[in-house]
Amino acid sequence: MDLHDDDQGFLRDLVKGSRQKMHHVAWTDRDGTGRQTALTQPEAVRLNTLAHRLGISKAELLRQAAFLPVAKPAVKPPVA
């Protein structure tokens, strides 16, 4: 395949992710909508670690995370 390196990396990551066991966490969004988030093994471990540290469930951690503001992209200075 004649693809850029970043495209090849993207495709490799997709294939690698599809081969992993996915972990699903059901939680309720801030508007009351039921959600289900699929996590890779490393994501599940990190979520478990954070939830344990805070003393709350994974579902509650995701519900609280829904209230975090979206990060704004860095503004690049105009090129003269």
KOLGUKE-48214 format. One record per residue: residue number from 1; residue in one letter; chain; x, y, z negated of N, C-alpha, C in turn. Coordinates in Angstrom, 2 decimals. Last residue first. Example, Ala and Ser with C-alpha at 12.3 -4.5 7.8 and 13.67 -1.06 7.14 Angstrom:
2
{nr: 2, rest: s, kette: A, n_X: 12.85, n_Y: -2.25, n_Z: -7.08, ca_X: 13.67, ca_Y: -1.06, ca_Z: -7.14, c_X: 12.90, c_Y: 0.03, c_Z: -7.87}
{nr: 1, rest: a, kette: A, n_X: 13.19, n_Y: -5.69, n_Z: -7.80, ca_X: 12.30, ca_Y: -4.50, ca_Z: -7.80, c_X: 13.20, c_Y: -3.30, c_Z: -7.80}
! end
This chain:
80
{nr: 80, rest: a, kette: A, n_X: 3.36, n_Y: 35.71, n_Z: -9.37, ca_X: 3.50, ca_Y: 36.97, ca_Z: -8.61, c_X: 4.24, c_Y: 36.76, c_Z: -7.32}
{nr: 79, rest: v, kette: A, n_X: 0.92, n_Y: 33.73, n_Z: -10.74, ca_X: 2.22, ca_Y: 33.73, ca_Z: -10.06, c_X: 2.30, c_Y: 34.97, c_Z: -9.18}
{nr: 78, rest: p, kette: A, n_X: -0.60, n_Y: 34.11, n_Z: -13.93, ca_X: -0.64, ca_Y: 34.28, ca_Z: -12.47, c_X: 0.78, c_Y: 34.33, c_Z: -11.90}
{nr: 77, rest: p, kette: A, n_X: -0.22, n_Y: 31.47, n_Z: -16.35, ca_X: -0.07, ca_Y: 32.88, ca_Z: -15.96, c_X: -0.07, c_Y: 33.00, c_Z: -14.43}
{nr: 76, rest: k, kette: A, n_X: -2.77, n_Y: 29.14, n_Z: -17.05, ca_X: -1.47, ca_Y: 29.40, ca_Z: -16.45, c_X: -1.36, c_Y: 30.87, c_Z: -16.07}
{nr: 75, rest: v, kette: A, n_X: -4.25, n_Y: 28.12, n_Z: -19.96, ca_X: -4.34, ca_Y: 29.09, ca_Z: -18.86, c_X: -2.93, c_Y: 29.36, c_Z: -18.35}
{nr: 74, rest: a, kette: A, n_X: -5.04, n_Y: 24.82, n_Z: -20.83, ca_X: -4.13, ca_Y: 25.94, ca_Z: -20.96, c_X: -4.23, c_Y: 26.83, c_Z: -19.72}
{nr: 73, rest: p, kette: A, n_X: -8.48, n_Y: 23.94, n_Z: -21.36, ca_X: -7.20, ca_Y: 23.78, ca_Z: -20.65, c_X: -6.33, c_Y: 25.03, c_Z: -20.82}
{nr: 72, rest: k, kette: A, n_X: -9.87, n_Y: 23.42, n_Z: -24.57, ca_X: -9.83, ca_Y: 24.24, ca_Z: -23.36, c_X: -8.47, c_Y: 24.04, c_Z: -22.68}
{nr: 71, rest: a, kette: A, n_X: -11.48, n_Y: 20.68, n_Z: -25.99, ca_X: -10.21, ca_Y: 21.41, ca_Z: -25.83, c_X: -10.24, c_Y: 22.17, c_Z: -24.51}
{nr: 70, rest: v, kette: A, n_X: -14.63, n_Y: 20.94, n_Z: -27.46, ca_X: -13.86, ca_Y: 20.46, ca_Z: -26.32, c_X: -12.61, c_Y: 21.33, c_Z: -26.19}
{nr: 69, rest: p, kette: A, n_X: -15.06, n_Y: 20.55, n_Z: -31.00, ca_X: -15.12, ca_Y: 21.35, ca_Z: -29.77, c_X: -14.23, c_Y: 20.76, c_Z: -28.68}
{nr: 68, rest: l, kette: A, n_X: -16.74, n_Y: 17.82, n_Z: -32.52, ca_X: -15.47, ca_Y: 18.51, ca_Z: -32.28, c_X: -15.58, c_Y: 19.33, c_Z: -30.99}
{nr: 67, rest: f, kette: A, n_X: -19.02, n_Y: 16.33, n_Z: -32.70, ca_X: -19.14, ca_Y: 17.75, ca_Z: -33.04, c_X: -17.84, c_Y: 18.52, c_Z: -32.82}
{nr: 66, rest: a, kette: A, n_X: -18.26, n_Y: 13.77, n_Z: -32.25, ca_X: -19.10, ca_Y: 14.39, ca_Z: -31.22, c_X: -19.27, c_Y: 15.89, c_Z: -31.48}
{nr: 65, rest: a, kette: A, n_X: -17.07, n_Y: 12.96, n_Z: -34.59, ca_X: -16.19, ca_Y: 13.43, ca_Z: -33.51, c_X: -16.98, c_Y: 14.11, c_Z: -32.39}
{nr: 64, rest: q, kette: A, n_X: -19.26, n_Y: 12.01, n_Z: -35.98, ca_X: -18.64, ca_Y: 13.26, ca_Z: -36.42, c_X: -17.74, c_Y: 13.83, c_Z: -35.34}
{nr: 63, rest: r, kette: A, n_X: -19.67, n_Y: 9.67, n_Z: -34.49, ca_X: -20.75, ca_Y: 10.66, ca_Z: -34.59, c_X: -20.17, c_Y: 12.00, c_Z: -35.00}
{nr: 62, rest: l, kette: A, n_X: -17.25, n_Y: 8.33, n_Z: -34.92, ca_X: -17.58, ca_Y: 8.78, ca_Z: -33.56, c_X: -18.69, c_Y: 9.83, c_Z: -33.59}
{nr: 61, rest: l, kette: A, n_X: -17.56, n_Y: 7.86, n_Z: -37.68, ca_X: -16.42, ca_Y: 8.65, ca_Z: -37.19, c_X: -16.70, c_Y: 9.17, c_Z: -35.78}
{nr: 60, rest: e, kette: A, n_X: -19.78, n_Y: 6.20, n_Z: -37.70, ca_X: -19.87, ca_Y: 7.53, ca_Z: -38.32, c_X: -18.73, c_Y: 8.42, c_Z: -37.84}
{nr: 59, rest: a, kette: A, n_X: -18.70, n_Y: 3.94, n_Z: -36.44, ca_X: -19.85, ca_Y: 4.63, ca_Z: -35.85, c_X: -19.98, c_Y: 6.04, c_Z: -36.40}
{nr: 58, rest: k, kette: A, n_X: -16.75, n_Y: 3.18, n_Z: -38.26, ca_X: -16.35, ca_Y: 3.60, ca_Z: -36.91, c_X: -17.46, c_Y: 4.39, c_Z: -36.25}
{nr: 57, rest: s, kette: A, n_X: -17.42, n_Y: 4.54, n_Z: -41.57, ca_X: -17.51, ca_Y: 3.52, ca_Z: -40.52, c_X: -17.02, c_Y: 4.09, c_Z: -39.18}
{nr: 56, rest: i, kette: A, n_X: -14.97, n_Y: 5.95, n_Z: -43.85, ca_X: -16.27, ca_Y: 5.93, ca_Z: -43.18, c_X: -16.25, c_Y: 4.84, c_Z: -42.10}
{nr: 55, rest: g, kette: A, n_X: -12.49, n_Y: 6.62, n_Z: -44.96, ca_X: -13.47, ca_Y: 5.93, ca_Z: -45.79, c_X: -14.88, c_Y: 5.93, c_Z: -45.21}
{nr: 54, rest: l, kette: A, n_X: -10.38, n_Y: 7.63, n_Z: -43.59, ca_X: -11.41, ca_Y: 8.58, ca_Z: -44.00, c_X: -12.49, c_Y: 7.95, c_Z: -44.87}
{nr: 53, rest: r, kette: A, n_X: -8.95, n_Y: 5.28, n_Z: -43.09, ca_X: -8.30, ca_Y: 6.38, ca_Z: -43.81, c_X: -9.32, c_Y: 7.38, c_Z: -44.35}
{nr: 52, rest: h, kette: A, n_X: -10.83, n_Y: 3.90, n_Z: -41.55, ca_X: -10.44, ca_Y: 3.38, ca_Z: -42.86, c_X: -9.81, c_Y: 4.47, c_Z: -43.71}
{nr: 51, rest: a, kette: A, n_X: -10.90, n_Y: 5.50, n_Z: -39.27, ca_X: -12.12, ca_Y: 5.31, ca_Z: -40.06, c_X: -11.79, c_Y: 4.82, c_Z: -41.46}
{nr: 50, rest: l, kette: A, n_X: -8.22, n_Y: 5.21, n_Z: -38.37, ca_X: -8.76, ca_Y: 6.52, ca_Z: -38.74, c_X: -10.00, c_Y: 6.39, c_Z: -39.63}
{nr: 49, rest: t, kette: A, n_X: -8.16, n_Y: 2.42, n_Z: -37.89, ca_X: -7.22, ca_Y: 3.04, ca_Z: -38.82, c_X: -7.74, c_Y: 4.39, c_Z: -39.29}
{nr: 48, rest: n, kette: A, n_X: -10.15, n_Y: 2.12, n_Z: -35.91, ca_X: -10.27, ca_Y: 1.43, ca_Z: -37.21, c_X: -9.38, c_Y: 2.08, c_Z: -38.26}
{nr: 47, rest: l, kette: A, n_X: -8.96, n_Y: 3.62, n_Z: -33.86, ca_X: -10.24, ca_Y: 4.04, ca_Z: -34.42, c_X: -10.46, c_Y: 3.40, c_Z: -35.80}
{nr: 46, rest: r, kette: A, n_X: -6.67, n_Y: 2.03, n_Z: -33.38, ca_X: -6.52, ca_Y: 3.42, ca_Z: -33.83, c_X: -7.81, c_Y: 3.93, c_Z: -34.47}
{nr: 45, rest: v, kette: A, n_X: -7.86, n_Y: -0.36, n_Z: -32.55, ca_X: -6.99, ca_Y: -0.35, ca_Z: -33.73, c_X: -6.86, c_Y: 1.06, c_Z: -34.28}
{nr: 44, rest: a, kette: A, n_X: -9.20, n_Y: 0.52, n_Z: -30.27, ca_X: -9.97, ca_Y: -0.04, ca_Z: -31.38, c_X: -9.14, c_Y: -0.02, c_Z: -32.66}
{nr: 43, rest: e, kette: A, n_X: -7.05, n_Y: 1.24, n_Z: -28.63, ca_X: -8.00, ca_Y: 2.26, ca_Z: -29.06, c_X: -8.80, c_Y: 1.79, c_Z: -30.27}
{nr: 42, rest: p, kette: A, n_X: -5.81, n_Y: -1.28, n_Z: -28.23, ca_X: -5.10, ca_Y: -0.21, ca_Z: -28.94, c_X: -6.03, c_Y: 0.91, c_Z: -29.43}
{nr: 41, rest: q, kette: A, n_X: -8.03, n_Y: -2.66, n_Z: -26.90, ca_X: -7.51, ca_Y: -3.10, ca_Z: -28.18, c_X: -6.73, c_Y: -2.00, c_Z: -28.90}
{nr: 40, rest: t, kette: A, n_X: -10.38, n_Y: -0.22, n_Z: -25.62, ca_X: -9.34, ca_Y: -1.22, ca_Z: -25.44, c_X: -8.83, c_Y: -1.61, c_Z: -26.83}
{nr: 39, rest: l, kette: A, n_X: -13.91, n_Y: 0.20, n_Z: -26.02, ca_X: -12.54, ca_Y: 0.54, ca_Z: -26.39, c_X: -11.59, c_Y: -0.58, c_Z: -26.03}
{nr: 38, rest: a, kette: A, n_X: -16.94, n_Y: 1.64, n_Z: -25.16, ca_X: -16.05, ca_Y: 0.51, ca_Z: -24.95, c_X: -14.62, c_Y: 0.96, c_Z: -25.20}
{nr: 37, rest: t, kette: A, n_X: -19.66, n_Y: 2.80, n_Z: -26.98, ca_X: -18.36, ca_Y: 3.14, ca_Z: -26.43, c_X: -17.51, c_Y: 1.87, c_Z: -26.34}
{nr: 36, rest: q, kette: A, n_X: -22.92, n_Y: 3.69, n_Z: -26.75, ca_X: -22.06, ca_Y: 2.54, ca_Z: -26.93, c_X: -20.75, c_Y: 2.86, c_Z: -26.23}
{nr: 35, rest: r, kette: A, n_X: -25.51, n_Y: 5.61, n_Z: -28.37, ca_X: -24.38, ca_Y: 5.47, ca_Z: -27.44, c_X: -23.66, c_Y: 4.16, c_Z: -27.72}
{nr: 34, rest: g, kette: A, n_X: -28.63, n_Y: 7.12, n_Z: -28.76, ca_X: -27.79, ca_Y: 5.95, ca_Z: -29.02, c_X: -26.72, c_Y: 5.83, c_Z: -27.95}
{nr: 33, rest: t, kette: A, n_X: -29.13, n_Y: 10.49, n_Z: -29.61, ca_X: -29.08, ca_Y: 9.49, ca_Z: -28.55, c_X: -28.16, c_Y: 8.33, c_Z: -28.95}
{nr: 32, rest: g, kette: A, n_X: -28.98, n_Y: 12.57, n_Z: -31.37, ca_X: -29.79, ca_Y: 11.44, ca_Z: -31.73, c_X: -29.82, c_Y: 10.32, c_Z: -30.70}
{nr: 31, rest: d, kette: A, n_X: -27.14, n_Y: 14.47, n_Z: -30.77, ca_X: -28.53, ca_Y: 14.78, ca_Z: -30.40, c_X: -29.48, c_Y: 13.62, c_Z: -30.70}
{nr: 30, rest: r, kette: A, n_X: -24.75, n_Y: 13.31, n_Z: -31.50, ca_X: -25.25, ca_Y: 14.42, ca_Z: -32.31, c_X: -26.69, c_Y: 14.81, c_Z: -31.98}
{nr: 29, rest: d, kette: A, n_X: -25.21, n_Y: 9.71, n_Z: -31.13, ca_X: -24.66, ca_Y: 11.01, ca_Z: -30.75, c_X: -25.31, c_Y: 12.11, c_Z: -31.58}
{nr: 28, rest: t, kette: A, n_X: -24.55, n_Y: 6.82, n_Z: -32.89, ca_X: -25.59, ca_Y: 7.78, ca_Z: -32.53, c_X: -24.95, c_Y: 9.14, c_Z: -32.29}
{nr: 27, rest: w, kette: A, n_X: -23.04, n_Y: 3.74, n_Z: -31.68, ca_X: -23.12, ca_Y: 4.90, ca_Z: -32.57, c_X: -24.18, c_Y: 5.84, c_Z: -32.06}
{nr: 26, rest: a, kette: A, n_X: -21.28, n_Y: 0.74, n_Z: -31.25, ca_X: -22.57, ca_Y: 1.43, ca_Z: -31.10, c_X: -22.62, c_Y: 2.56, c_Z: -32.13}
{nr: 25, rest: v, kette: A, n_X: -18.45, n_Y: -0.22, n_Z: -29.66, ca_X: -18.91, ca_Y: 0.40, ca_Z: -30.89, c_X: -20.21, c_Y: 1.14, c_Z: -30.57}
{nr: 24, rest: h, kette: A, n_X: -16.71, n_Y: -2.97, n_Z: -28.36, ca_X: -17.83, ca_Y: -2.04, ca_Z: -28.20, c_X: -18.27, c_Y: -1.53, c_Z: -29.57}
{nr: 23, rest: h, kette: A, n_X: -13.70, n_Y: -3.79, n_Z: -26.88, ca_X: -14.42, ca_Y: -3.72, ca_Z: -28.14, c_X: -15.49, c_Y: -2.65, c_Z: -27.97}
{nr: 22, rest: m, kette: A, n_X: -12.46, n_Y: -5.99, n_Z: -24.37, ca_X: -13.01, ca_Y: -4.70, ca_Z: -24.74, c_X: -13.77, c_Y: -4.83, c_Z: -26.06}
{nr: 21, rest: k, kette: A, n_X: -9.50, n_Y: -7.53, n_Z: -23.60, ca_X: -10.78, ca_Y: -7.70, ca_Z: -24.27, c_X: -11.25, c_Y: -6.32, c_Z: -24.73}
{nr: 20, rest: q, kette: A, n_X: -8.02, n_Y: -6.73, n_Z: -20.42, ca_X: -8.04, ca_Y: -6.71, ca_Z: -21.87, c_X: -9.44, c_Y: -6.97, c_Z: -22.40}
{nr: 19, rest: r, kette: A, n_X: -8.23, n_Y: -6.43, n_Z: -17.73, ca_X: -7.80, ca_Y: -7.75, ca_Z: -18.22, c_X: -7.83, c_Y: -7.85, c_Z: -19.74}
{nr: 18, rest: s, kette: A, n_X: -8.79, n_Y: -3.82, n_Z: -17.30, ca_X: -9.86, ca_Y: -4.78, ca_Z: -17.02, c_X: -9.50, c_Y: -6.18, c_Z: -17.51}
{nr: 17, rest: g, kette: A, n_X: -6.33, n_Y: -2.62, n_Z: -17.87, ca_X: -7.47, ca_Y: -2.41, ca_Z: -18.76, c_X: -8.57, c_Y: -3.43, c_Z: -18.54}
{nr: 16, rest: k, kette: A, n_X: -4.87, n_Y: -3.39, n_Z: -15.59, ca_X: -4.44, ca_Y: -3.82, ca_Z: -16.93, c_X: -5.60, c_Y: -3.71, c_Z: -17.92}
{nr: 15, rest: v, kette: A, n_X: -6.30, n_Y: -2.04, n_Z: -13.60, ca_X: -6.23, ca_Y: -3.50, ca_Z: -13.58, c_X: -5.84, c_Y: -4.02, c_Z: -14.96}
{nr: 14, rest: l, kette: A, n_X: -5.85, n_Y: 0.63, n_Z: -14.41, ca_X: -7.21, ca_Y: 0.10, ca_Z: -14.28, c_X: -7.23, c_Y: -1.42, c_Z: -14.33}
{nr: 13, rest: d, kette: A, n_X: -3.04, n_Y: 0.77, n_Z: -14.28, ca_X: -3.71, ca_Y: 0.93, ca_Z: -15.58, c_X: -5.14, c_Y: 0.41, c_Z: -15.53}
{nr: 12, rest: r, kette: A, n_X: -2.70, n_Y: 0.51, n_Z: -11.51, ca_X: -2.15, ca_Y: -0.50, ca_Z: -12.41, c_X: -2.82, c_Y: -0.45, c_Z: -13.77}
{nr: 11, rest: l, kette: A, n_X: -3.93, n_Y: 2.91, n_Z: -10.67, ca_X: -4.52, ca_Y: 1.62, ca_Z: -10.30, c_X: -3.99, c_Y: 0.49, c_Z: -11.19}
{nr: 10, rest: f, kette: A, n_X: -2.14, n_Y: 4.81, n_Z: -11.78, ca_X: -3.56, ca_Y: 4.83, ca_Z: -12.12, c_X: -4.20, c_Y: 3.47, c_Z: -11.84}
{nr: 9, rest: g, kette: A, n_X: 0.21, n_Y: 4.13, n_Z: -10.44, ca_X: 0.13, ca_Y: 4.01, ca_Z: -11.89, c_X: -1.31, c_Y: 3.96, c_Z: -12.37}
{nr: 8, rest: q, kette: A, n_X: -0.53, n_Y: 4.81, n_Z: -7.83, ca_X: -0.20, ca_Y: 3.42, ca_Z: -8.14, c_X: -0.27, c_Y: 3.18, c_Z: -9.64}
{nr: 7, rest: d, kette: A, n_X: -0.82, n_Y: 7.57, n_Z: -8.16, ca_X: -1.98, ca_Y: 6.76, ca_Z: -7.77, c_X: -1.74, c_Y: 5.28, c_Z: -8.08}
{nr: 6, rest: d, kette: A, n_X: 1.80, n_Y: 8.31, n_Z: -8.77, ca_X: 0.76, ca_Y: 8.53, ca_Z: -9.78, c_X: -0.52, c_Y: 7.74, c_Z: -9.45}
{nr: 5, rest: d, kette: A, n_X: 3.12, n_Y: 7.61, n_Z: -6.37, ca_X: 3.44, ca_Y: 6.92, ca_Z: -7.62, c_X: 2.36, c_Y: 7.10, c_Z: -8.67}
{nr: 4, rest: h, kette: A, n_X: 0.88, n_Y: 7.33, n_Z: -3.54, ca_X: 1.78, ca_Y: 8.09, ca_Z: -4.41, c_X: 2.01, c_Y: 7.32, c_Z: -5.70}
{nr: 3, rest: l, kette: A, n_X: 0.83, n_Y: 4.50, n_Z: -1.32, ca_X: 0.20, ca_Y: 5.42, ca_Z: -2.26, c_X: 1.27, c_Y: 6.17, c_Z: -3.04}
{nr: 2, rest: d, kette: A, n_X: 0.48, n_Y: 2.21, n_Z: 0.77, ca_X: 1.23, ca_Y: 3.46, ca_Z: 0.85, c_X: 0.51, c_Y: 4.50, c_Z: -0.01}
{nr: 1, rest: m, kette: A, n_X: 0.84, n_Y: -1.18, n_Z: 0.00, ca_X: 0.00, ca_Y: 0.00, ca_Z: 0.00, c_X: 0.88, c_Y: 1.24, c_Z: 0.00}
! end
